[in-house]
Amino acid sequence: MKEILNELFNHGTLSRQAAYDILTAITSGAVNDAQIAAFLTVYGMRSITVEELAGFRDAMLEQANLIDLSEFNPIDLCGTGGDGKDTFNISTLASFVTAGAGVPVAKHGNYGVSSVSGSSNVMEHLGFVFTNDHEVLRKQITEANITFLHAPLFHPAMKAVAPIRKQLGVKTFFNMLGPLVNPAKPKLQSVGVFNLQLARNYEYLFQSETDKKYAILHAHEGYDEVSLTGKVRLARNNGVSDLSASDFDMIPLKQSDIYGGDTVEDAALIFMKVLENKATDAQKNVVIANAATAIAVAKSISIKEAVVVARESLESGKALKSFQKLMELKV
């Protein structure tokens, strides 16, 4: 490990196999906490390469508790986090809007590390109980059209690093990996990433999976989602485009419009107001825009058509019903 750290500190990079080997060593307990912390911080100082990202993903998925939901052909709406913007739980809410629109969702989530409220924080606060019981998960997606896959229950690799990540309190390559290691291995994904280079790395990886349909989002202002505060880079199977609020038939927002508050309680209050169609227009619109990107992928329709579908899901109460049903089916 010492040799690898020296190589990385001298601006070296890892091959796919080396990345696989080192993450496997970390998760097996062969690397001490100080070395793990040093290793994690490297990727806060430089971009991860495609080969490194692929190797880390290989190791995570090899050790994961995978679940086969292929008969539902679900989509995952998942951001990397780590954008430092402290928005409310937009992608999680968009997941329920997407489910309410008739698109099955396998939502991969975790606790926030560099933010106040990750998707798992808000779901837990609202009373949801995480499980990796395959029978329960299948019942959830069958009846609620959505299931929530809490990352630590599916990835033993997380256990070795979770306390260190929490103590560091900054984004690491595990943020970058999150959307790549959904244990359902969905063929449909709408992914938000926090920087441009990572967006391009995701494109390289997804393009190699010929049966995957995807949307990769990166807002020019640094958000890992459609923020409606400026242009967003959208990469899909058929190419890359820059979208503005007008492309969603919406008006631009200010950063303060989508602030998530200072506590999990604040985030949960916004969460329920959105689902109950009692939130501000800005809060509803940013959720609808992100749901629309996923719906457009799943239904092979235009963004503007998907916006209409997403808005109907939220304003008719279908998204709320999907949430309520999921909560009824908790363990």
C-alpha positions, -999 to +999 in steps of 0.1 A: +000+000+000+029+024+008+042+020-028+008+027-043+003+058-021+038+071-032+029+065-068-004+083-065+012+112-046+036+115-075+006+120-098+005+084-110-027+066-119-039+030-114-047+005-140-081-012-139-066-043-124-046-023-098-078-003-088-097-036-084-069-051-063-065-022-040-102-018-033-104-056-026-075-052-002-091-023+016-124-042+020-107-074+032-091-055+062-056-056+048-051-018+048-050+003+080-073+033+086-046+059+081-037+044+047-073+042+037-079+079+046-048+089+026-060+068-003-095+083-003-082+119-002-062+115-034-094+116-054-104+149-037-073+164-053-074+150-088-098+135-112-104+098-113-096+080-145-119+058-165-097+028-157-097+035-120-134+040-120-140+008-138-117-012-115-133+002-083-167-006-098-156-042-107-145-048-071-176-033-055-200-053-077-181-086-073-186-083-035-221-069-036-254-086-026-270-083-061-307-085-067-323-095-100-351-070-108-346-073-146-382-084-152-393-049-141-366-031-162-363-004-135-345+029-138-323+044-111-322+081-104-290+087-085-266+115-081-230+113-070-235+139-043-205+158-034-215+190-053-215+210-020-248+228-030-270+217-001-301+212-022-331+193-009-335+156-019-343+163-055-334+130-071-352+110-044-383+130-049-379+127-087-378+089-082-413+089-067-426+112-094-411+088-120-426+057-102-460+076-101-457+081-139-456+043-144-419+038-147-405+011-122-377+025-101-348+008-082-335+037-062-299+033-049-292+056-020-270+062+010-265+086+039-251+120+031-213+124+037-206+159+025-242+171+027-268+175+054-293+150+041-286+122+017-315+101+004-311+075+031-312+102+058-345+116+047-361+083+041-350+070+075-362+102+091-397+097+075-399+063+091-387+040+063-369+008+074-341-003+051-338-040+041-319-063+017-346-089+019-352-098-018-388-109-012-397-076+004-379-056-022-397-074-050-430-068-033-422-031-030-414-026-067-444-048-077-469-028-056-454+006-052-435+007-085-404+016-066-379+000-042-352+017-021-318+000-021-298+013+009-262+010-002-245-003+030-269-033+031-258-044-003-221-035-003-200-051+024-171-030+010-188+000+025-183-012+061-146-009+061-146+027+049-179+041+063-165+055+096-135+070+078-156+086+051-178+101+079-148+114+098-133+129+066-166+146+058-156+153+022-164+136-011-143+106-021-143+082-050-171+064-033-194+093-042-182+088-078-190+051-076-225+052-061-245+054-093-223+027-109-229+000-083-266-002-079-271-039-068-300-043-093-276-034-122-304-015-140-302-011-177-319+023-174-302+052-155-305+089-150-273+100-133-261+133-119-224+140-115-206+169-098-179+176-124-174+176-161-145+151-163-165+126-142-195+131-166-172+122-195-159+091-176-194+079-171-201+083-208-171+062-217-183+035-193-219+035-204-211+036-240-194+002-236-227-013-223-246-017-255-279-025-238-279+005-214-301+036-219-290+066-200-290+103-191-259+118-175-264+152-160-240+179-150-251+215-144-226+241-155-227+256-121-216+224-105-249+207-094-252+169-099-287+173-112-309+196-133-309+227-111-328+251-135-304+278-122-284+277-155-275+254-183-272+216-177-251+193-198-272+162-208-254+132-223-277+105-237-272+075-260-277+098-291-253+125-280-247+155-258-266+188-255-268+218-232-303+225-218-317+256-202-348+260-181-368+269-212-361+235-227-382+221-198-409+249-204-398+264-171-383+297-159-348+299-144-344+296-107-320+311-081-298+288-059-318+299-028-350+285-044-337+249-041-318+251-008-325+221+014-322+237+048-297+232+077-310+199+091-326+166+080-358+178+096-358+208+072-351+185+042-379+161+053-404+190+056-396+201+020-398+165+009-433+160+021-445+194+009-434+185-026-451+151-026-483+167-012-481+193-040-479+221-014-443+232-021-432+263-040-434+263-078-396+264-079-393+233-056-419+214-076-404+224-110-369+213-102-382+179-091-404+176-122-374+185-145-352+158-130-380+132-131-386+142-168-350+133-177-356+098-163-390+094-179-376+106-212-350+078-211-375+051-200-403+060-224-381+072-253-399+105-255-388+141-257-379+161-225-409+184-230-432+155-234-417+139-203-422+171-183-460+169-190-460+133-178-439+141-147-461+171-137-492+150-140-477+124-117-469+149-090-499+172-092-524+143-095-511+126-063-497+095-081-462+102-068-475+106-033-494+073-036-463+056-047-445+069-016-473+060+007-475+025-007-437+020-002-440+032+034-468+006+040-445-021+027-416-013+049-402-042+070 
